[in-house]
Amino acid sequence: SNGQSLAGKKVVVTAGGTREPLDPVRYLTNHSSGKMGFAVAEAAKNAGAEVTLIAANPLKTIPTDLHVIQVETASELLKTVKEQFRDADILVMAAAVADYRPATVADKKIKKTADNETMTLKLVRNPDILKEVSSIKKPGQFVTGFAAETNDLIANAEKKIKSKKLDLIVANDVSQAGIGFNADNNQVTFLFADGRKVKTPIESKQKIATKLISIISNEFQE
Ligand code: PMT
């Protein structure tokens, strides 16, 4: 597709990893750098889209040429995605969202005690943002998820495209060094709702993002 294939379209992209606080000084998170989501946001902008980037605690410097909203937790990400999705044409969820958060957040720093050699944390499920989005999705809106997997990549991604009612999923093997979390390169398989699959070579996240945006603009304009 051509350089301005998403002219006038609103594209919302999430990037980074959510942080789930435990007390004022500690949190649970993952290794997401934000690089993959930033590359998707830039590729959408290069295709002429009006881009909103929702960034959750990226390790990498946030691009300054985009409209950016920063969030910390999965709950904040959910609220912001729902607000931004309302008038969006396309959503790409590249953010790594914590499936669980601490059941309570201590208001003071948790202390170790002399007699406790172990500590058990109680976690509760976070909302599934893509499932909530699919329940408010209107005809014509296009939703892409990612699937970060260490095993059974395609089978797990196929389950996620169905359970989250997605138009497209980007299956990402995160067990291999040099691709996935915090790497400059990636290798993914694009899985379509009708079962088609396209596997990329190992290449830069920018190249993969450009392919993803080209696929989305083709599918979206059908
Ligand atoms: O940021 P980088 O360092 O560049 O790394 C890129 C990446 C590995 C983070 C990225 O390519 C990737 O795979 N992102 C998805 C990470 C993830 O949370 O995958 P998942 O398989 O756990 O979730 C599946 C999909 O559901 C994802 O689109 C996720 O955003 C979404 N999700 C997950 C949990 C949740 N509670 N709500 C969600 O919407």
Residues whose N, C-alpha, C, O or C-beta is under 5 A from the ligand:
A	BS01	PMT	G16 H31 S32 S33 G34 K35 M36 M93 A94 A95 A96 V97 A98 D99 N126 P127 D128 I129 L130 G145 F146 A147 A148 N172 G180 F181 N182 A183
